[in-house]
Amino acid sequence: MPFELGLDIGCRVFSLGLLSQKRCLILETEQYDYQKALSDLSNSDIKRHQDEPEEVIRQLRNWLVEVGIEGLPSGTVIWDEFNEFMADFYQKREAEGFRDKDLQMMPVPEYVGFIEDWVR
């Protein structure tokens, strides 16, 4: 991802328009792990998640608050709701005859449709 991140930061630094306001969240497994490949990021606020999905959610939620999004539920609430969604998704799809392999290769529009129905 160093190339893509460099493009993103370059857009922000050298743009005169809306791109100059871009914000990006950089996540890493272990603290300072990025320095192995990207020493130029030493002044960036990089969030650590230790390969824990729940921590990824918490870090993302907290970053969204830091950039000005208000009223978000806690990371724990988001994580719990995600797990509730996933359990419901697997249970309903399994009842429809889907198996793990089917679910892993499900077309994105079908998955998004399930999400939209579930949120309603």
WOLINCOR-V835231 format. One record per helix or strand of 3 or more residues. SS is the DSSP state (hx for helix, st for strand). FROM is the first residue (numbers start at 0). TO is the last residue. If there is no record, write none. Layout:
# WOLINCOR-V835231
ss,from,to
SS,FROM,TO
SS,FROM,TO
This chain:
# WOLINCOR-V835231
ss,from,to
hx,1,13
hx,17,20
hx,32,35
hx,38,40
hx,52,65
hx,74,94
hx,99,103
hx,107,118
